[in-house]
Amino acid sequence: MPVIVAPRLPAGQSEAPAPSRLSRVSQSPDLSRSREPRERILLSQATVTDVEEEYVLDALRSGWVAPLGPHVDAFEAEIARRCGVEHALALSSGTAALHLALDCLGAGPDTVVVIASMTFAATANAVAYTGATPVFVDAREADGNLDPDLLDEALGTLIAEGADIAAVIPVDLLGRVCDYPAIEEVLAAHAGAQRIPLLADSAESLGAALLGRPAGSFGDAAALSFNGNKIMTTSGGGMLLSDDAALVERARSLSTQARQPVPWYEHADIGYNYRLSNLLAALGRAQLTRLDDLIARRREIREIYAAGLADVPGVRILGREPGRGDEEDNCWLTAVVIDPQVHDTDADSIVRAMNEQDIEVRHLWKPMHLQPVFAGARMFASGASERLFAHGVTLPSGAGLSDTDLERVLTALRRLL
């Protein structure tokens, strides 16, 4: 618990008894209560309470305002425990975590990295930073996550061609953990003389799990993101997770400009300025104490959407599939997919119409193989990610949304269907 130093009061002013941290937490607003309507309903706005204020104020008053410090050390230990891994490295972004992990796994020129096409650009950009060639693989239509069968085809083809595969990167889409057992089975089947490392892009899935195993604990390493709109935030930041002590220590060195442990500035490698500041780590620690409540509210929001659309044919919640529900998802964003055989509309029309009503609705990620910057990149396709992009949208899902906000979203969406 951080030590809070009380401010000096003007002479003659009495001080009311300060509530304890626990009582202050209990006085935090009910995340579901109605509030005054605002002009625009946002997709995923962070919620900040007096808990975050206490932690950040403690970091400020400690004098540790530069990168590194006691809150960084504590944040790494707390995230490692939460995710069930041995080592964690706090960084300036999830992209930095992916980049360093790829560097440590040997990605570089004349290697290829096989990645999910249904993802944010940061996943593919990190591959490009290393000089490796990205090879994209399509998604499962049920949840948008990497298709293990297509991965099997991709690896078999690349190995037959003599490709040097530096890593495979699945992406936990919108807070749903990939089918890692199936992915690991595919990797094992293609191991042969070349073991293929697995790097989990868990930027969106902190707090989720698969069969009780936490997101961030799969693969040789995993990357988390604490960007401002994620399930919890440090404003900007990320974390590299692994049970491999040597990998994390190598990444730790690279993240601080690869400075050697000598009295002067000496560098044997090209490094990066990737460490997280003590102030932002304090914010992250505070958010982590509230993570379960934030997930619970986002799950409530998903259930409200599901109930409000249950009688609308041709609309499904992405990730709710026979045989595997979404009970272990963190519900970061709730997405719906519209059946074009039932509704004469598409994602473009819905996004435009909802935003005209000051409700922030977005497309699902535009697949990387459709991005101009990766035009011509190799793709093992089924068409699933293109269909999801054309007919899927993400709905406002922030934990701070009121039930009144959600009613407004549902009313507007139903009018379009």
N, C-alpha and C positions, 0 to 999 in steps of 0.2 A: 504494500500500500504506500502511495507516495506521501511524503511529508509536506503538509500544506502550511505555509507561513502566512499568518494573518497580516493584512495591511495595517499600517499605523493610522489611527483615527485622529481627526482634529481635536484640539484641546476642548474639553467640556462636552464632547459628544460621547454618549454611552454606547456600549456595544451590546446588541441583543445576543443571547446565546446562539452560537453557531450550530446548526444541525449536523449530526454525524454524517459521514459519507453514506452509510447505509440508509439513514432516514432521508437523505437528499435523493438517493436513487429511488426510493419508494415514492417520492413526490414527483418523479418524472411523469410527463403526461402520458395518458393511455393512448397508445399508437392508433387505436381504432376510433377514438372519440371524434365527434363532429367538430369542425372549426369553421371560422369564417371562410367562405369560398374565395379562392384566389382566381386571378384572371386566367391563368394557364395551369393545366394539370401536367406535371412533368413525368417523364418515363421512369426515372429511378434516382430520386434526389436523396442525398445523405441526410440522416437525422443526427443531430448533435444535442447533447444534454449537459447538465452540470457535471456529469461524470467526466466527460471529455475536457471540460474547462478545468477541473481539478488537476488532471494529469498533465495537461499542457502548461498550466501555470506552474506546476512543480518543476517541469523541465526548464522553463524560462528562469525561474528563481535559482535553479541549481547552477546556472552559468554554463551548462552544456548546451550551447546553441549551435555548434558546428556539427558536421557529420560525426557519427559515433558518439558513444556515451552510455551511461548506465541503462537508460530506457531502451536503447538499441539491443544491448545484451539481454535484457529481460524479455523483450519482445521476441527475439529469436528463440529463446528457451520456451516461452509460452506457446508460440506457434508450433514448434517442434513437438511439444507434448500433445497439443490439440490434434495434430495430423498423424501422430504415431510414428515419427521418424527420429533418427538419431541426431541429425544436424540440420541447421537452418542458417541462411545467410540473408540478412535484410538488405534490400537494394532499392535503387531509385525508381524502379518500374518492373513490371512483369516482363517487359521486353528485354530488359537487362538480364533478368534471370534466365530467359531462354537463350540469349546470346552467349552468356558465360557457360551455360551447360553445354551448348553445342560446341563451343571452343574446347572445353575439357573432354568432350567425347570424341574429338578428332575431326569434326566437320571442317572442311576447307576446300580449296580448289581441287578439282578432279574427284570430288566425292559427291554423292547425292544424298538428300534427306527427303524421306517420304513423309508427307504431311496431309492432314485433312484439308480438303478444299473449302469446306464450310466452316470458316473461321474469320476472325478479325485480321487485318493486314499484319499486325505485329508478329504473328506466328511465322508467316512467310518472310517478313522483313528480316527477322533474326537469322534465318537461313541465309539470306542474301548478304548480310553483314560478314559472314564467314567466308564468302566466296563459293560456297557449295551450291549445287543445282537443286532447286526444289522440284519434286515430282508429286503431283496432287492425286488424291484418292477421294472418291465420292462418298456420300453419306448413306446411312440407313434412313429410309423415308419416315419411319415411325418416330424417331427422336432427333434426327439431324446429326447424330454422332457417326464416327468413322465406321464404314462397312467392313467387317473382318473378311468377308469373302472376296471383296475387291482388293483388299490389302494382300491377301494370299496370291491373287493373280498378279498384282504389281510386283511383289517381291520375287515371285517365280520368274517373271519376265526379266527383271533387272539383273538377277543373279545369273540367269542364262546368258545375258549379254556381257557379263563380266564387270558389272558396275560395283564400285566401292560404296556400300551403303553405310553412311556414318551414323544414322539414327532414324527412327520412326517417331513421329509426333502426332498422337491422337489429341483431340481437343474436347474437353468436357463442356458441351454446348449448353449455355444458359443455366448452368448449375446442375447438370445431370452427368454423373460419372459414366464414362465410356464402358463398354463391355470388355474390360481388361482381361478377364480370364480367356475369352475367345481370342483377343489380340495376342496375348502371350503364347497361346497355343500355336497360332500362326507363326510367330517369331521362332518358336522352338522347332517347328517343322522345317524351317528354312535355315536353321543355324549352320549345319554342316561345319566347314572349316572357318566360317566367319560368323561370330556371334553379333547379332544386330542389337545395339542399345535401344532402349525405350525411354523416351523423354515425354512425360505427361504435361500437356498444357492444361493446368488446372486453374487458370486465371479466373474462371467464372464459378468455380465449384467449391470454394472453401466452406466447410461445414456440412457438405453432402457426403454420401457414403455409398458403397456397393457391398451388399451382403455383410454389412457391419464394419467394413474396412474404410477408413476415412479417405476422402479425396486428398491428394498430395502425397499419399504413401505408396503409389503404384510406380513401377518402372525404376530405372537406374537413377532418375532424378525427376523432379517436378517443379513447375513454376506457378506461383500465385501472383495475383494482381490486387493491389489496394487502391486502384484508381477511384476517382471521386464518385462514380456511379455504381461501384461494386457492392456486394452484400455487406461489406464493411470497408472502411477507407482510412488511409493515412493522408488524404488529399491526393497525393501521388506516391506510389511506392510499389514494391513487390518483394517476393521472397523466393529463394532457391532452396529446395528441400532434397535431402538425400540421406541414405544410410552409409554412403561412401565418404569416409572422412577425408581421403586424399583428394577426391573431386571437389568437395566443398572448400578445403583449404587452398587448393589451386585457384578456385573461383574467387575466394576471399582476397588473395594476393592480387589477382588481375583487377578486382573491383576498386582497388586503391592505387591505381597507376603502376601496379607491379613493383612497388618500391621494395628494395632489398633491406633486410634487417641489419643495417650498418649505420654508423653515426651520421653519414652524409647521404644525400639523395643519389642513389645508384639504382639503375634499372637494367635488367637483363632481358626483359620481355616488353612488348607493347601492352600497356594496361589501359584502364578506363576509369573514369570518375563516376562510379556507379553506386556508392554507398548511400544509405538512408540517413537522414539527419535525426538527431536525438529528439528534436521537437516533434517531428512527424511520427517517430516511433512511439512517443508518449500518447499521441492521438490514437495510434493503432492499438495500443494496449487498452485504452479506455473502450474503444469500439469492441475489442475482443471480449471484454467482460459482458457486453450486451448482445453478443452474436446470436445466442440461442433465442433471445426475444425477437431480434430482427428477423431471423429465419421463421419463427412462429408466425409473426405478423404477415410476412410475405406468403406463407402457406395459407393463412386465412384469406388473403386476397385472391390466391388462385382458386380456392374453394368457392368464393363468392362469384368469380367469373364463371367457373364450371356450372354452378347452379343457375346463374343468370342466362346461360346459353344452352342449357340442357335440352330445351324444347325446340331449338333451332336446328333443322336438319342440315347436313353438309358442313358442319363446323366441329372441329376437334381441337382439344388441348394438346399441343405438341409434347410428346413424351409419355402420355398415358396410353399404354399399349397392352394387349393381352399377354399375360405371362410375366410382365414386369410393370408395376405401377410406378408412381413417382413419390412414394412415401419417403425415400431416402434422398430425394433431390433437395437442394437448398432453396428452390423456387426463386432464384435471383430475378429472372424475368419470366413472366407467363406469356407464351406465344400461342396464337390460334392459327390453324390452317383451314382455308376455305376451299371447299370442293368445287372446282369450276363446272362440274357436271350438274351441280345443284343451284349455284348462284352465278348470276351474270355480272360478276365483278372480280377484281383482282387486287393484289397488294397495293399497286400504284394508286388505284382509285380510293381504297380505304384509307391509306396513309394521307393522301391529299385531303379527303373529306373530313377526317378526324382532326387534322391539324388546323383546318379552316375554322373548326369549333374550339380552338385553343386546347386540344387534347393531344399530347405528344405520343404519337404512335409511329413506330418505325418498321421498316422491312427487317426480315431476318438478314443475317450477314450475306452480302453478295459474294458468291463463291470466288475463291482466289483465281481459278482458271478463267474466269470471266473478266478479271481486272486488267485494264490496259497495261499496267506495269509488268504483268506476267503473261502478256499475250505470247502465244507460241509455246508456253511451258507444257510439259507432258502431263496428261491427265488420264487416269483410269476411271471411266465414267459409266454411270447407269442412268443419269438424268435426274436423280433424286434431289440433289442440292439445287439444281436449276428450278425444279418444280416448287421446292420449298421457298425459294427466293421469290418466285412469281406469285405464290398464293399464301404465304405466311406473313404474319405481322406480330410484333411484340406490343403488348399493352402496358399502360402505366402500372408499375409494380412496387414502387417505393414503400418502405415500411411506414412512412409518415402520412400516407394517404388515408383519408377518412372514408367511412362507409358512404358518406354523401358523395365524395369524389367518385367512388366506384360505381355508384348508381348512375351518375352522370355519364361515365364512360360506357356502361352497358346500354343505357338508353340511346346514346348516339350510335353505338355500333349496331344495335338491333334495327334501327331505322334504315341502315345501309344494306341489310341482309334480307 
